[in-house]
Amino acid sequence: MECPMCYILYDEKKHIPRNLPCGHTFCELCLQQILQPKGFIECPSCRKKLSPDVRPESLSKNFIALDLALKQHQLQSKLQLCDTHQEFQLFFCEDCQEHLCTQCIINHSGHKFVKQEHSVSLLKERLQKAKDQLNDIMDTVNSAIQNATEIKTYQEKYLKEQLQLIDSEFDSLIEKINQKRESFKKEYSHIYMEYIQSLELDIVLHQSVSDQFIANSNTIQETEKLLEQTKVIKNDQLVNKISEIEDQIKKQIKESTISQEKQEFEIPSIVFGSDIYKSISSIAYLDVYQPKICFVGNKNKLIILDLKKFEWKKYNLEGVKFLGYSSAVTLRNDNLLLMGGGNSDQVYEISIQNDLQVIKRQQMPIARKEHCSVVLNDGSVMIMGGYNMEAQKMLNSCYLYIPKIDQWSELAPMKIPKCAFAASLCSYGKYVYTFGGYDSQKRLNDIEKYTISTNTWEIINFKLPKHLSNCAAIHHPRYASKDCIYILGGGHDEGFLKEVYKFTTSPEHKIEVIAEMENGKDLRNKVVLSKHHLYTIGGNGYKCERLNLISKVWDTLPSYYPNVVDNLDSWACALTYTNQSADDMLSSSIMLDDPNIKSIKSNQSQSYQQQNEYNFYRNRAQFLQYQNVNEQINPYVLQNNVSFANNIGYDQDDHHEQREDNILNYSFNQNHSQFREELQSSSNFYNYRYNFMMD
């Protein structure tokens, strides 16, 4: 098993056992050392010399010795060195339950000791370990089966709902078309009935005139007979009678002429719009959107990871300056909203869909950095906490931003002023949770809960396992058996957090570890969830990874390095989507690091935004009708209704998998204030807007 010259176990790399013609075996490395000074190989045992042209690597292997040596290597890999004698502990004392080397046996005289591979106790221990590993694997498999079953059940339910939605929308459309058809037929029939009734009246008048003509014709015939019998007219009686006949005929002819003029009527023609047939194909379509992770930072840099192609691209945005530790979310129109950072109170909306245009929005009431933001179910944005550099203090203030009207309104403050914490929406939009953070003196393990319907905060009676700052949190009910939030990354007193926590919010608060990262990361609430994968980018080096929530396995993704040499801890991050046409235009029109970004217009994207706007107002009105609200409405009241939030069915983490129905392609010509006036004046707003669009 070992070379008799160097006393090292044979292996398959340097110490390969080689057979000499004399029958002795030595390792290849020792034979090389013999060959170099002499120029030929001489057997160290029998001194038989080999031909000078024989090289060690050309000699045959001793496979029996190699096999025995490899088995010994495997055995030694499982053995430990004796701390006292620095020898492998080949034996096991059954009486003392201790591992022994050959020299330790002396101290266990009279005890029962055996080779380690023959120890019943160790075999039982090995068997138990194998059993535990098998149980762990079975638990993982059963969990995967359970998750897959839950996903299947949800998707089947979701498919059924979407098919019902399609039927509902098309039935509604068909109903409107049928109503339009019946209304048009009624209108057209009414015009013709008036015409027919006029004709019937003319027939009656003509018949009356005809009767009078017949009566006059009879009078003329009688008068003709009298003239034939009369030779001399003695008085004016007959003359007057003929004059009366002439007058009546003239009158009847005149009336008959008037009646003929009444019969003249302009027949209406039917014209069908030619565009209606062209637009049938656009009544309903499947939106194919490309998911992308966007990072904004380093003054004016934007890097994007395409989650379909797993390719990074880098852009320079002109005319802007982004400061570090800002916060970003994805709006309902798929644009990024970037807020604060450094000592800034500025708010920017970045259009990923069209031409990477940057639009300046209403600034925040208070400048802040290292704060958190979440998108609520109605599309409004909630910001909370952070650090104000000018006042040099932690913040607990919270504000609500309404993108539709570009305005901020104040919400109830958090209980603890803090920065560097994580926040997530949960329970289908009913609550916002915050985790950990830093209060200027220490890291926190507190969990705060904000109830949207009551605008109140509370510190729940449950703590994180560790005091964390700069961690990340995200909610996804679709791939969890219970309503839960995933918490990962961040720093604690011993370093970066490796564990991935699953925080269950109902029926009771509970935290369990579902996976571990190879290395912890400083995520600062920058974690993205798409489908059933959690994405973590940077935070500790340039590594990009994703966690499969079903199999609980991590995958390594292409890194953004060397496009950006930064761990991205001060950058802002959000998940957004681009449709295929806009994606193609961006690829063809914008080059990597091109400072001159061209202007791109995407009608499809604009149409999609218009559809979203239509759905926004339609669902608002449906909620108002349901609640029978006739009072004046303000943005906070609209935002604060959980029923409406549930009605929308919008989830920040899976924004496009739960898209509202984009069935009808409408255009809007009226501005938001006009919509609000109509909304405030009538709870029948939905019917008004819907009929307006249909007509």
C-alpha positions as CSV (number, residue, x, y, z in Angstrom):
1,M,0.0,0.0,0.0
2,E,3.0,2.3,0.5
3,C,6.2,2.8,-1.3
4,P,9.1,0.9,0.5
5,M,11.5,3.7,-0.4
6,C,9.6,6.9,0.8
7,Y,7.0,5.1,3.0
8,I,4.1,7.2,1.4
9,L,0.8,5.6,0.4
10,Y,0.4,5.1,-3.3
11,D,-2.0,7.4,-5.1
12,E,-3.1,8.3,-8.6
13,K,-1.1,11.5,-9.0
14,K,2.6,11.5,-8.0
15,H,3.1,8.3,-6.0
16,I,1.7,5.9,-8.7
17,P,2.8,2.3,-8.0
18,R,5.1,1.1,-10.9
19,N,6.1,-2.6,-11.4
20,L,9.8,-3.3,-12.2
21,P,10.7,-6.3,-14.4
22,C,12.3,-7.9,-11.3
23,G,8.9,-8.0,-9.6
24,H,9.4,-5.2,-7.0
25,T,7.1,-2.1,-6.8
26,F,8.1,1.5,-6.1
27,C,6.2,4.8,-6.6
28,E,6.8,6.8,-9.8
29,L,8.3,9.8,-7.9
30,C,11.0,7.7,-6.3
31,L,11.9,6.0,-9.6
32,Q,12.2,9.5,-11.1
33,Q,14.6,10.5,-8.4
34,I,16.7,7.4,-9.1
35,L,16.7,8.0,-12.9
36,Q,17.8,11.7,-12.8
37,P,21.4,11.3,-11.5
38,K,22.2,7.9,-13.0
39,G,20.4,8.1,-16.3
40,F,18.9,4.7,-15.8
41,I,16.6,2.9,-13.3
42,E,18.2,0.5,-10.7
43,C,15.9,-1.5,-8.4
44,P,16.6,-0.3,-4.8
45,S,15.9,-3.9,-3.5
46,C,17.8,-6.3,-5.9
47,R,20.0,-3.8,-7.7
48,K,18.8,-5.0,-11.1
49,K,19.5,-2.4,-13.8
50,L,17.0,-1.4,-16.5
51,S,17.7,-0.2,-20.0
52,P,18.4,3.6,-20.1
53,D,15.5,4.2,-22.5
54,V,13.0,2.9,-19.9
55,R,11.1,5.7,-18.1
56,P,9.0,5.4,-14.9
57,E,5.8,6.5,-16.6
58,S,6.2,3.7,-19.2
59,L,6.2,1.0,-16.6
60,S,3.0,-0.9,-15.8
61,K,0.9,0.1,-12.8
62,N,0.5,-2.2,-9.8
63,F,-3.3,-2.0,-9.7
64,I,-3.6,-4.2,-6.6
65,A,-1.3,-2.0,-4.6
66,L,-3.0,1.1,-5.9
67,D,-6.5,-0.2,-5.0
68,L,-5.4,-1.1,-1.5
69,A,-3.8,2.3,-1.1
70,L,-6.9,4.1,-2.3
71,K,-9.0,2.2,0.3
72,Q,-6.5,3.2,3.0
73,H,-6.8,6.9,1.8
74,Q,-10.5,6.7,2.2
75,L,-10.2,5.1,5.7
76,Q,-7.6,7.7,6.8
77,S,-9.9,10.5,5.6
78,K,-12.4,9.3,8.2
79,L,-9.8,8.9,10.9
80,Q,-8.5,11.5,13.3
81,L,-4.9,12.0,14.5
82,C,-4.1,11.2,18.1
83,D,-3.4,14.5,19.9
84,T,-0.7,12.8,22.0
85,H,1.2,10.6,19.5
86,Q,0.2,12.2,16.2
87,E,-0.8,8.9,14.7
88,F,-4.1,7.8,13.1
89,Q,-6.6,6.4,15.6
90,L,-7.1,3.1,14.0
91,F,-8.8,1.4,17.0
92,F,-11.8,2.0,19.2
93,C,-12.1,1.1,22.9
94,E,-15.6,-0.3,23.5
95,D,-15.2,0.1,27.3
96,C,-14.1,3.7,27.3
97,Q,-15.8,4.7,24.1
98,E,-12.6,6.3,22.9
99,H,-10.6,6.3,19.7
100,L,-7.1,4.9,20.0
101,C,-3.8,4.9,18.1
102,T,-1.4,2.0,18.3
103,Q,0.5,3.6,21.2
104,C,-2.6,4.4,23.1
105,I,-3.5,0.7,23.4
106,I,-0.9,0.3,26.2
107,N,-3.0,2.6,28.4
108,H,-6.1,0.5,27.8
109,S,-4.7,-2.9,28.8
110,G,-7.4,-5.4,29.5
111,H,-10.1,-3.4,27.7
112,K,-12.1,-4.5,24.7
113,F,-10.9,-2.7,21.7
114,V,-11.3,-3.4,18.0
115,K,-10.6,-1.8,14.7
116,Q,-12.7,1.2,14.1
117,E,-14.4,-0.4,11.1
118,H,-15.5,-3.3,13.3
119,S,-16.8,-1.3,16.2
120,V,-20.5,-1.9,16.9
121,S,-20.9,1.5,18.6
122,L,-19.3,3.3,15.7
123,L,-21.4,1.3,13.2
124,K,-24.5,2.2,15.0
125,E,-23.4,5.8,15.0
126,R,-22.7,5.7,11.3
127,L,-26.0,4.0,10.7
128,Q,-27.8,6.7,12.7
129,K,-26.1,9.4,10.7
130,A,-27.2,7.7,7.5
131,K,-30.7,7.5,8.8
132,D,-30.7,11.2,9.8
133,Q,-29.4,12.1,6.3
134,L,-32.1,10.0,4.7
135,N,-34.7,11.7,6.9
136,D,-33.4,15.1,6.0
137,I,-33.6,14.2,2.3
138,M,-37.1,12.8,2.7
139,D,-38.2,15.9,4.5
140,T,-36.8,18.0,1.6
141,V,-38.5,15.8,-0.9
142,N,-41.8,15.8,1.0
143,S,-41.6,19.6,1.4
144,A,-40.9,19.9,-2.4
145,I,-43.9,17.7,-3.1
146,Q,-46.1,19.8,-0.8
147,N,-44.9,23.0,-2.3
148,A,-45.4,21.7,-5.8
149,T,-48.9,20.5,-4.9
150,E,-49.7,23.9,-3.4
151,I,-48.4,25.7,-6.5
152,K,-50.3,23.3,-8.8
153,T,-53.5,23.9,-6.7
154,Y,-53.0,27.6,-6.8
155,Q,-52.2,27.7,-10.6
156,E,-55.3,25.6,-11.3
157,K,-57.4,28.0,-9.3
158,Y,-55.7,31.0,-10.9
159,L,-56.2,29.5,-14.4
160,K,-59.9,29.0,-13.6
161,E,-60.2,32.6,-12.3
162,Q,-58.5,33.9,-15.4
163,L,-60.7,31.9,-17.8
164,Q,-63.7,33.2,-15.9
165,L,-62.3,36.7,-16.3
166,I,-61.9,36.2,-20.0
167,D,-65.5,34.9,-20.3
168,S,-66.7,37.8,-18.1
169,E,-64.9,40.5,-20.2
170,F,-66.0,39.0,-23.5
171,D,-69.5,38.5,-22.3
172,S,-69.6,42.1,-21.2
173,L,-68.2,43.2,-24.5
174,I,-70.7,41.0,-26.4
175,E,-73.5,42.3,-24.2
176,K,-72.5,45.9,-25.1
177,I,-72.3,45.0,-28.8
178,N,-75.7,43.4,-28.6
179,Q,-77.1,46.4,-26.8
180,K,-75.6,48.6,-29.4
181,R,-77.1,46.4,-32.2
182,E,-80.6,46.5,-30.6
183,S,-80.4,50.2,-30.0
184,F,-79.2,50.9,-33.5
185,K,-81.9,48.7,-35.0
186,K,-84.5,50.4,-32.9
187,E,-83.3,53.8,-34.0
188,Y,-83.1,52.8,-37.6
189,S,-86.6,51.2,-37.4
190,H,-88.0,54.3,-35.8
191,I,-86.8,56.4,-38.7
192,Y,-88.3,54.0,-41.2
193,M,-91.6,53.7,-39.3
194,E,-92.0,57.4,-39.4
195,Y,-91.4,57.2,-43.1
196,I,-93.9,54.3,-43.6
197,Q,-96.5,56.1,-41.5
198,S,-96.1,59.1,-43.6
199,L,-96.6,57.0,-46.7
200,E,-99.7,55.4,-45.2
201,L,-101.1,58.9,-44.5
202,D,-100.4,59.9,-48.1
203,I,-102.2,56.8,-49.3
204,V,-105.3,57.7,-47.3
205,L,-105.1,61.3,-48.7
206,H,-104.7,60.1,-52.2
207,Q,-107.5,57.7,-51.8
208,S,-109.7,60.5,-50.6
209,V,-108.7,62.6,-53.6
210,S,-109.4,59.7,-55.8
211,D,-112.9,59.3,-54.4
212,Q,-113.5,62.9,-55.0
213,F,-112.3,62.6,-58.6
214,I,-114.6,59.6,-59.1
215,A,-117.6,61.7,-57.8
216,N,-116.7,64.6,-60.1
217,S,-116.3,62.1,-63.0
218,N,-119.8,60.9,-62.3
219,T,-121.1,64.5,-62.2
220,I,-119.4,65.2,-65.5
221,Q,-121.1,62.2,-67.1
222,E,-124.5,63.3,-65.8
223,T,-123.9,66.9,-67.1
224,E,-122.8,65.5,-70.5
225,K,-126.1,63.7,-70.8
226,L,-128.0,66.9,-70.0
227,L,-126.1,68.8,-72.6
228,E,-126.9,66.1,-75.2
229,Q,-130.6,66.5,-74.4
230,T,-130.5,70.3,-74.4
231,K,-130.7,72.3,-77.6
232,V,-131.1,75.8,-76.2
233,I,-129.8,77.0,-72.8
234,K,-132.5,79.2,-71.3
235,N,-130.7,80.1,-68.0
236,D,-127.4,80.0,-66.1
237,Q,-128.1,76.8,-64.1
238,L,-126.2,74.5,-66.3
239,V,-123.3,77.0,-66.8
240,N,-122.9,77.4,-63.1
241,K,-122.8,73.7,-62.6
242,I,-120.0,73.3,-65.1
243,S,-118.2,76.1,-63.4
244,E,-118.5,74.4,-60.0
245,I,-117.1,71.2,-61.5
246,E,-114.1,73.1,-62.9
247,D,-113.4,74.8,-59.6
248,Q,-113.6,71.4,-57.7
249,I,-111.2,69.8,-60.2
250,K,-108.7,72.6,-59.9
251,K,-108.8,72.4,-56.1
252,Q,-108.4,68.6,-56.1
253,I,-105.4,68.9,-58.6
254,K,-103.8,71.5,-56.3
255,E,-104.3,69.3,-53.2
256,S,-103.0,66.3,-55.0
257,T,-99.8,68.2,-55.9
258,I,-99.2,69.0,-52.3
259,S,-99.6,65.4,-51.3
260,Q,-97.1,64.3,-53.9
261,E,-94.6,66.8,-52.4
262,K,-95.0,65.2,-49.0
263,Q,-94.0,61.8,-50.3
264,E,-90.4,63.0,-51.0
265,F,-88.2,61.5,-48.2
266,E,-84.4,61.1,-47.7
267,I,-83.6,57.5,-47.0
268,P,-80.8,57.1,-44.3
269,S,-77.8,55.0,-45.3
270,I,-76.0,52.6,-42.8
271,V,-72.2,53.2,-42.5
272,F,-70.0,50.7,-40.4
273,G,-66.6,52.0,-39.3
274,S,-63.9,50.1,-41.1
275,D,-61.5,50.3,-38.1
276,I,-63.7,48.1,-35.9
277,Y,-62.7,45.0,-37.9
278,K,-59.0,45.9,-37.8
279,S,-59.1,46.4,-34.0
280,I,-60.8,43.0,-33.2
281,S,-57.4,41.3,-33.0
282,S,-56.3,43.8,-30.3
283,I,-59.4,43.4,-28.1
284,A,-57.5,40.7,-26.1
285,Y,-53.8,39.7,-26.1
286,L,-51.3,38.0,-23.9
287,D,-48.8,40.4,-22.5
288,V,-45.3,38.9,-22.8
289,Y,-43.1,41.0,-20.5
290,Q,-39.4,40.5,-19.8
291,P,-38.4,40.6,-16.1
292,K,-35.3,42.7,-15.3
293,I,-33.5,43.6,-12.1
294,C,-32.4,47.2,-12.2
295,F,-29.7,48.8,-10.0
296,V,-29.3,52.6,-9.9
297,G,-26.4,54.4,-8.3
298,N,-22.9,55.9,-8.6
299,K,-24.3,59.3,-9.6
300,N,-25.8,58.4,-13.0
301,K,-25.3,54.7,-13.6
302,L,-28.0,52.1,-14.4
303,I,-27.2,48.4,-14.7
304,I,-29.8,45.9,-15.7
305,L,-29.9,42.0,-15.4
306,D,-32.2,40.4,-18.0
307,L,-33.8,37.4,-16.1
308,K,-34.6,35.6,-19.4
309,K,-31.1,35.9,-21.0
310,F,-29.1,36.4,-17.7
311,E,-27.2,39.2,-19.4
312,W,-26.0,42.4,-17.7
313,K,-26.1,45.8,-19.5
314,K,-24.9,49.2,-18.3
315,Y,-26.2,52.6,-19.1
316,N,-25.3,56.2,-18.3
317,L,-28.3,58.4,-17.6
318,E,-27.7,62.1,-18.6
319,G,-28.7,65.1,-16.6
320,V,-29.2,63.4,-13.2
321,K,-27.1,62.7,-10.1
322,F,-28.2,59.9,-7.8
323,L,-26.9,59.8,-4.3
324,G,-26.0,56.7,-2.2
325,Y,-28.4,54.7,0.0
326,S,-31.6,55.8,-1.8
327,S,-34.7,53.6,-2.1
328,A,-36.4,52.3,-5.3
329,V,-39.7,50.6,-6.1
330,T,-41.5,49.6,-9.3
331,L,-44.7,51.6,-10.1
332,R,-47.7,50.1,-11.7
333,N,-46.7,51.4,-15.1
334,D,-43.4,49.5,-14.7
335,N,-41.3,52.6,-14.2
336,L,-38.8,52.9,-11.4
337,L,-39.4,55.4,-8.6
338,L,-36.1,56.5,-7.0
339,M,-36.4,58.4,-3.7
340,G,-33.9,60.2,-1.5
341,G,-30.4,59.1,-0.8
342,G,-27.5,61.0,0.9
343,N,-28.9,64.4,1.9
344,S,-31.4,64.5,-1.0
345,D,-35.2,64.8,-0.9
346,Q,-35.5,64.4,-4.7
347,V,-37.7,61.8,-6.4
348,Y,-37.2,60.5,-9.9
349,E,-39.3,58.3,-12.1
350,I,-37.2,56.3,-14.6
351,S,-38.9,54.9,-17.7
352,I,-37.4,51.5,-18.5
353,Q,-40.1,50.8,-21.0
354,N,-39.5,53.5,-23.5
355,D,-36.3,55.5,-23.7
356,L,-34.8,55.5,-20.1
357,Q,-36.3,58.9,-19.7
358,V,-35.8,60.4,-16.2
359,I,-38.7,62.5,-14.9
360,K,-38.5,64.6,-11.7
361,R,-41.4,64.1,-9.4
362,Q,-42.7,65.9,-6.3
363,Q,-39.9,65.9,-3.7
364,M,-40.2,64.1,-0.4
365,P,-41.3,66.2,2.6
366,I,-38.0,65.3,4.5
367,A,-34.7,64.3,3.0
368,R,-33.5,60.8,4.1
369,K,-31.2,57.9,3.3
370,E,-31.1,54.2,4.3
371,H,-34.9,54.3,4.5
372,C,-37.4,51.7,3.2
373,S,-40.3,51.9,0.7
374,V,-43.0,49.5,-0.3
375,V,-45.7,49.6,-3.0
376,L,-49.2,49.2,-1.5
377,N,-51.9,47.3,-3.3
378,D,-53.5,50.3,-4.8
379,G,-50.3,51.4,-6.4
380,S,-49.4,54.1,-3.9
381,V,-45.9,54.1,-2.4
382,M,-45.2,54.2,1.4
383,I,-41.8,55.4,2.7
384,M,-40.7,55.0,6.3
385,G,-37.8,55.8,8.6
386,G,-34.2,56.5,7.5
387,Y,-31.5,59.0,8.5
388,N,-31.6,62.8,7.9
389,M,-28.0,64.1,7.4
390,E,-28.8,67.7,8.0
391,A,-30.4,67.1,11.4
392,Q,-28.1,64.2,12.1
393,K,-30.9,62.1,13.5
394,M,-32.8,58.9,12.9
395,L,-36.3,59.2,11.5
396,N,-39.5,57.4,12.3
397,S,-41.8,59.5,10.0
398,C,-43.7,57.8,7.3
399,Y,-45.3,59.3,4.1
400,L,-47.5,58.1,1.3
401,Y,-46.9,59.0,-2.3
402,I,-49.8,58.9,-4.8
403,P,-48.2,58.6,-8.3
404,K,-51.5,59.5,-10.1
405,I,-51.5,63.0,-8.7
406,D,-47.8,63.3,-7.8
407,Q,-48.5,64.3,-4.1
408,W,-47.3,63.2,-0.7
409,S,-49.4,62.9,2.5
410,E,-48.2,62.1,6.0
411,L,-48.9,58.8,7.8
412,A,-48.6,57.7,11.4
413,P,-44.9,57.5,12.5
414,M,-43.1,54.2,13.5
415,K,-42.6,53.4,17.1
416,I,-38.8,53.3,16.8
417,P,-36.7,55.9,14.9
418,K,-34.2,53.9,12.8
419,C,-32.4,53.3,9.5
420,A,-30.9,50.3,7.7
421,F,-33.9,48.1,8.4
422,A,-36.0,45.9,6.1
423,A,-39.7,46.2,5.2
424,S,-42.3,44.2,3.4
425,L,-45.9,44.1,2.5
426,C,-47.8,41.1,3.8
427,S,-51.2,39.4,4.4
428,Y,-52.4,40.3,0.9
429,G,-51.8,44.0,1.4
430,K,-53.3,44.4,4.9
431,Y,-50.0,45.0,6.8
432,V,-46.5,46.3,6.5
433,Y,-43.8,44.7,8.6
434,T,-40.3,46.2,9.4
435,F,-37.4,44.1,10.7
436,G,-34.3,45.0,12.7
437,G,-32.4,48.2,11.8
438,Y,-30.1,50.6,13.6
439,D,-31.2,53.3,16.1
440,S,-27.9,55.2,16.3
441,Q,-26.7,53.1,19.2
442,K,-27.2,49.5,18.5
443,R,-28.6,47.0,16.0
444,L,-32.2,46.0,16.6
445,N,-34.1,42.7,16.6
446,D,-37.5,44.4,16.9
447,I,-40.4,43.7,14.5
448,E,-42.9,46.5,13.9
449,K,-46.3,46.1,12.2
450,Y,-48.3,48.7,10.4
451,T,-52.0,48.2,9.9
452,I,-53.1,50.0,6.7
453,S,-56.8,50.1,7.5
454,T,-56.3,51.9,10.8
455,N,-53.0,53.8,10.0
456,T,-51.4,52.5,13.2
457,W,-48.0,51.0,14.2
458,E,-47.3,48.4,16.9
459,I,-44.2,46.5,18.1
460,I,-45.2,42.9,18.0
461,N,-44.3,40.5,20.9
462,F,-41.8,38.6,18.8
463,K,-38.1,39.2,18.1
464,L,-35.6,38.3,15.4
465,P,-33.1,35.5,16.4
466,K,-30.3,38.0,15.9
467,H,-29.9,41.8,16.1
468,L,-29.7,42.8,12.4
469,S,-29.1,45.8,10.3
470,N,-29.1,46.1,6.5
471,C,-31.0,42.9,6.0
472,A,-33.7,42.3,3.3
473,A,-37.3,41.2,3.5
474,I,-39.8,40.1,0.8
475,H,-43.2,38.6,0.8
476,H,-44.5,35.9,-1.6
477,P,-47.6,33.9,-0.5
478,R,-47.7,31.9,-3.7
479,Y,-44.7,29.7,-2.8
480,A,-45.3,29.3,0.9
481,S,-47.7,27.1,2.8
482,K,-48.7,30.0,5.0
483,D,-48.6,33.8,4.8
484,C,-44.9,34.5,5.3
485,I,-42.0,36.9,4.7
486,Y,-38.5,35.8,3.7
487,I,-35.7,37.6,5.6
488,L,-32.0,37.3,4.6
489,G,-28.7,39.0,4.6
490,G,-27.6,41.9,6.8
491,G,-25.0,42.3,9.6
492,H,-25.0,41.2,13.2
493,D,-22.4,41.3,15.9
494,E,-20.5,38.2,14.6
495,G,-20.6,39.1,10.9
496,F,-23.0,38.8,7.9
497,L,-26.1,36.7,8.2
498,K,-25.9,33.4,6.2
499,E,-29.3,32.0,7.2
500,V,-32.5,32.6,5.2
501,Y,-35.4,33.0,7.6
502,K,-39.1,32.3,6.8
503,F,-41.2,34.5,9.1
504,T,-44.7,33.2,9.4
505,T,-47.3,35.9,10.2
506,S,-50.4,33.7,10.8
507,P,-51.9,32.0,12.6
508,E,-49.0,32.8,14.9
509,H,-45.6,34.4,14.6
510,K,-42.8,32.0,13.9
511,I,-39.3,32.0,12.4
512,E,-37.5,29.0,10.8
513,V,-34.3,28.6,8.7
514,I,-35.1,27.3,5.2
515,A,-31.6,27.7,3.6
516,E,-28.2,29.2,4.0
517,M,-26.0,31.3,1.8
518,E,-22.3,30.3,1.4
519,N,-21.3,33.8,2.4
520,G,-23.5,36.4,4.2
521,K,-24.4,39.6,2.4
522,D,-25.0,43.3,3.1
523,L,-28.3,43.5,1.2
524,R,-30.0,46.6,2.6
525,N,-33.5,45.5,1.6
526,K,-32.3,44.7,-2.0
527,V,-33.7,41.3,-2.7
528,V,-35.8,40.5,-5.7
529,L,-38.4,37.8,-6.1
530,S,-39.4,36.5,-9.6
531,K,-41.5,33.4,-10.0
532,H,-40.1,31.0,-7.3
533,H,-36.6,32.4,-7.1
534,L,-35.1,34.9,-4.6
535,Y,-32.3,36.9,-6.2
536,T,-29.4,38.4,-4.2
537,I,-26.9,40.7,-6.1
538,G,-23.6,41.9,-4.6
539,G,-23.5,42.9,-1.0
540,N,-20.3,41.1,-0.3
541,G,-18.1,40.9,-3.4
542,Y,-19.5,40.7,-6.9
543,K,-21.4,37.4,-6.5
544,C,-24.9,37.1,-7.9
545,E,-27.1,34.2,-6.7
546,R,-30.7,33.0,-6.6
547,L,-32.5,30.7,-4.2
548,N,-35.1,28.2,-5.5
549,L,-37.9,28.4,-2.9
550,I,-39.1,25.0,-3.9
551,S,-35.9,22.9,-3.8
552,K,-34.1,25.3,-1.4
553,V,-31.0,25.2,-3.7
554,W,-28.8,28.2,-4.6
555,D,-27.6,28.9,-8.1
556,T,-24.8,31.1,-9.2
557,L,-25.6,33.7,-11.9
558,P,-23.3,35.8,-14.2
559,S,-21.7,38.7,-12.3
560,Y,-22.1,42.4,-13.2
561,Y,-18.3,42.7,-12.8
562,P,-16.3,44.2,-14.5
563,N,-19.0,46.5,-15.9
564,V,-19.2,47.9,-12.4
565,V,-16.5,47.5,-9.7
566,D,-18.7,47.9,-6.6
567,N,-20.5,45.6,-4.2
568,L,-23.7,47.7,-4.8
569,D,-24.4,48.2,-1.1
570,S,-25.2,51.9,-1.7
571,W,-27.2,51.3,-4.9
572,A,-31.0,51.1,-5.1
573,C,-32.7,48.1,-6.6
574,A,-36.1,47.1,-8.1
575,L,-37.6,44.5,-10.3
576,T,-39.3,45.8,-13.5
577,Y,-40.5,44.5,-16.8
578,T,-40.3,45.5,-20.5
579,N,-42.4,44.2,-23.3
580,Q,-40.7,42.5,-26.2
581,S,-41.0,45.4,-28.7
582,A,-39.6,47.9,-26.3
583,D,-36.8,45.4,-25.4
584,D,-35.8,45.0,-29.0
585,M,-35.7,48.8,-29.5
586,L,-33.5,49.3,-26.4
587,S,-31.2,46.6,-27.6
588,S,-30.9,48.1,-31.1
589,S,-30.8,51.8,-30.1
590,I,-28.8,51.9,-26.8
591,M,-25.2,50.7,-26.7
592,L,-23.3,49.8,-23.6
593,D,-21.9,52.9,-21.9
594,D,-23.4,55.1,-24.6
595,P,-23.8,58.6,-23.1
596,N,-26.2,59.7,-25.9
597,I,-29.3,57.7,-25.3
598,K,-31.8,58.0,-28.2
599,S,-35.4,58.8,-27.8
600,I,-37.7,55.8,-28.2
601,K,-41.5,55.8,-28.4
602,S,-43.4,52.6,-27.7
603,N,-47.1,52.8,-28.6
604,Q,-47.6,49.3,-27.1
605,S,-46.2,50.5,-23.8
606,Q,-48.3,53.7,-23.9
607,S,-51.3,51.6,-24.7
608,Y,-50.5,49.3,-21.7
609,Q,-50.2,52.3,-19.4
610,Q,-53.6,53.5,-20.6
611,Q,-55.1,50.1,-19.9
612,N,-53.7,50.2,-16.4
613,E,-55.1,53.7,-15.9
614,Y,-58.5,52.4,-17.0
615,N,-58.4,49.5,-14.7
616,F,-57.3,51.7,-11.8
617,Y,-60.4,53.9,-12.1
618,R,-62.7,51.1,-12.8
619,N,-61.7,49.2,-9.7
620,R,-61.9,52.4,-7.6
621,A,-65.4,52.9,-8.7
622,Q,-66.3,49.2,-8.1
623,F,-65.1,49.6,-4.6
624,L,-67.1,52.8,-4.0
625,Q,-70.2,51.2,-5.3
626,Y,-69.7,48.3,-3.0
627,Q,-69.2,50.5,0.0
628,N,-72.0,52.9,-1.2
629,V,-69.8,55.9,-0.6
630,N,-71.1,59.2,-1.7
631,E,-68.9,61.5,0.3
632,Q,-65.9,63.4,-0.9
633,I,-62.9,61.2,-1.4
634,N,-59.3,62.0,-0.7
635,P,-56.2,60.0,-1.7
636,Y,-55.6,58.7,1.8
637,V,-59.1,57.4,2.1
638,L,-58.8,55.6,-1.2
639,Q,-55.4,54.1,-0.2
640,N,-56.6,53.2,3.2
641,N,-59.4,50.8,2.1
642,V,-58.2,47.2,2.4
643,S,-61.3,45.9,0.6
644,F,-60.3,47.9,-2.5
645,A,-56.7,46.7,-2.1
646,N,-57.8,43.1,-2.1
647,N,-60.1,43.8,-5.1
648,I,-57.1,44.9,-7.1
649,G,-55.2,41.7,-6.4
650,Y,-51.8,43.5,-6.9
651,D,-48.7,42.1,-5.4
652,Q,-45.4,44.0,-5.5
653,D,-43.3,40.8,-5.5
654,D,-45.2,39.1,-8.3
655,H,-46.5,42.2,-10.1
656,H,-47.0,40.8,-13.6
657,E,-48.2,37.3,-12.7
658,Q,-51.2,38.9,-11.1
659,R,-51.8,41.6,-13.7
660,E,-55.2,43.1,-13.9
661,D,-57.2,42.1,-17.0
662,N,-55.8,44.0,-20.0
663,I,-58.7,43.0,-22.3
664,L,-60.0,46.3,-23.8
665,N,-57.6,48.7,-25.5
666,Y,-59.0,52.1,-24.5
667,S,-57.6,55.6,-25.0
668,F,-57.9,58.4,-22.5
669,N,-58.5,62.0,-23.5
670,Q,-59.5,63.4,-20.1
671,N,-57.1,64.3,-17.3
672,H,-57.0,63.0,-13.7
673,S,-58.7,66.0,-12.1
674,Q,-61.7,65.5,-14.3
675,F,-61.9,61.9,-13.3
676,R,-61.6,62.9,-9.6
677,E,-64.5,65.4,-10.0
678,E,-66.7,62.7,-11.5
679,L,-65.6,60.3,-8.8
680,Q,-66.4,62.7,-6.0
681,S,-69.8,63.6,-7.4
682,S,-71.2,60.1,-8.1
683,S,-70.9,56.6,-6.8
684,N,-72.0,55.5,-10.3
685,F,-68.5,56.4,-11.6
686,Y,-67.8,53.0,-13.0
687,N,-70.9,52.9,-15.2
688,Y,-70.1,56.4,-16.5
689,R,-66.4,55.6,-17.4
690,Y,-67.2,52.2,-18.7
691,N,-70.0,53.4,-20.9
692,F,-67.8,56.3,-22.0
693,M,-65.1,53.9,-23.1
694,M,-67.5,51.5,-24.8
695,D,-69.3,54.3,-26.7
